[in-house]
């Protein structure tokens, strides 16, 4: 009976030392995992901040483009109204011109209707 209790005693004294090693090892692994998770969290937080900044910049660009588009749309409607009124004026004045001048004006009006965007750009650059 003594040998069993002695072996039991030696086993039990060995067991706490083994548990200490396992506990310490587990704590180290937990610490390492925690540090890894902290590093991942930090990396994700930086990425999230960067994306939030990019989102804000994109929204700013969207608003700017929307305002430009709205302004161009308004300008296009104004130009269309000007064209309509000038057409009306030309139609009212045309009968009072001589036949020769009427032909010149009608030719100029037709030419004006066929102006292309590159021609407009070159005219704008000259002015």
C-alpha positions as CSV (number, residue, x, y, z in Angstrom):
1,X,0.0,0.0,0.0
2,X,2.8,2.4,0.7
3,X,4.2,2.2,-2.9
4,X,0.8,3.1,-4.3
5,X,0.4,6.1,-2.1
6,X,4.0,7.1,-2.8
7,X,3.4,6.8,-6.5
8,X,0.1,8.7,-6.1
9,X,1.9,11.4,-4.2
10,X,4.7,11.7,-6.8
11,X,2.1,11.8,-9.5
12,X,0.1,14.5,-7.8
13,X,3.2,16.6,-7.2
14,X,4.0,16.2,-10.9
15,X,0.5,17.1,-12.0
16,X,0.4,20.6,-10.6
17,X,3.7,21.4,-12.3
18,X,2.3,20.1,-15.5
19,X,-0.8,22.2,-15.0
20,X,1.3,25.3,-14.3
21,X,3.2,24.7,-17.6
22,X,-0.1,24.2,-19.5
23,X,-1.7,27.2,-17.9
24,X,1.3,29.4,-18.6
25,X,1.4,28.0,-22.1
26,X,-2.3,28.7,-22.6
27,X,-1.9,32.2,-21.2
28,X,1.0,32.9,-23.6
29,X,-1.1,31.6,-26.5
30,X,-4.1,33.7,-25.4
31,X,-1.8,36.7,-25.1
32,X,-0.4,36.1,-28.6
33,X,-3.9,35.6,-30.1
34,X,-5.0,38.8,-28.3
35,X,-2.1,40.7,-29.7
36,X,-2.8,39.3,-33.2
37,X,-6.5,40.3,-32.9
38,X,-5.5,43.8,-31.7
39,X,-3.2,44.2,-34.7
40,X,-6.0,43.0,-37.0
41,X,-8.4,45.4,-35.3
42,X,-6.0,48.3,-35.7
43,X,-5.4,47.4,-39.4
44,X,-9.2,47.2,-40.0
45,X,-9.8,50.4,-38.1
46,X,-7.2,52.2,-40.3
47,X,-8.8,50.7,-43.4
48,X,-12.3,51.7,-42.2
49,X,-11.0,55.3,-41.5
50,X,-9.5,55.4,-45.0
51,X,-12.7,54.1,-46.6
52,X,-14.8,56.7,-44.6
53,X,-12.4,59.4,-45.8
54,X,-12.8,58.2,-49.4
55,X,-16.5,58.0,-49.0
56,X,-16.6,61.6,-47.8
57,X,-14.4,62.7,-50.8
58,X,-16.7,60.8,-53.2
59,X,-19.8,62.4,-51.7
60,X,-18.1,65.8,-52.1
61,X,-17.3,65.1,-55.7
62,X,-20.9,63.8,-56.3
63,X,-22.3,67.1,-54.9
64,X,-19.9,69.1,-57.0
65,X,-20.8,67.2,-60.2
66,X,-24.5,67.4,-59.4
67,X,-24.3,71.2,-59.0
68,X,-22.3,71.4,-62.2
69,X,-24.9,69.3,-64.0
70,X,-27.8,71.3,-62.6
71,X,-26.0,74.5,-63.7
72,X,-25.4,73.2,-67.2
73,X,-29.0,72.1,-67.5
74,X,-30.2,75.6,-66.5
75,X,-27.8,77.2,-68.9
76,X,-28.9,74.9,-71.7
77,X,-32.6,75.8,-71.1
78,X,-31.6,79.5,-71.1
79,X,-29.7,79.1,-74.4
80,X,-32.7,77.3,-75.9
81,X,-35.0,80.1,-74.9
82,X,-32.5,82.7,-76.4
83,X,-32.5,80.7,-79.7
84,X,-36.3,80.6,-79.7
85,X,-36.6,84.3,-79.2
86,X,-33.9,85.2,-81.7
87,X,-35.6,82.9,-84.3
88,X,-38.8,84.8,-83.6
89,X,-37.1,88.2,-84.1
90,X,-35.5,87.0,-87.3
91,X,-38.8,85.7,-88.6
92,X,-40.4,89.1,-87.8
93,X,-37.6,91.2,-89.4
94,X,-37.0,89.0,-92.5
95,X,-40.0,90.2,-94.5
96,X,-38.8,93.9,-94.3
97,X,-35.4,93.0,-95.9
98,X,-34.7,93.1,-99.6
99,X,-34.8,89.8,-101.5
100,X,-31.0,89.7,-101.6
101,X,-30.6,90.3,-97.9
102,X,-33.4,87.8,-97.1
103,X,-31.4,85.1,-98.9
104,X,-28.2,86.1,-97.0
105,X,-30.0,86.0,-93.7
106,X,-31.7,82.6,-94.4
107,X,-28.3,81.2,-95.4
108,X,-26.7,82.5,-92.2
109,X,-29.5,81.0,-90.2
110,X,-29.1,77.6,-91.8
111,X,-25.4,77.8,-91.3
112,X,-25.9,78.6,-87.6
113,X,-28.1,75.6,-87.2
114,X,-25.3,73.3,-88.4
115,X,-22.4,74.6,-86.2
116,X,-20.6,71.7,-84.6
117,X,-19.1,71.5,-81.1
118,X,-15.4,71.8,-82.3
119,X,-16.3,74.9,-84.3
120,X,-17.9,76.4,-81.2
121,X,-14.8,75.6,-79.2
122,X,-12.5,77.3,-81.7
123,X,-14.8,80.3,-81.8
124,X,-14.7,80.5,-78.0
125,X,-10.9,80.3,-77.9
126,X,-10.6,83.1,-80.4
127,X,-12.8,85.4,-78.3
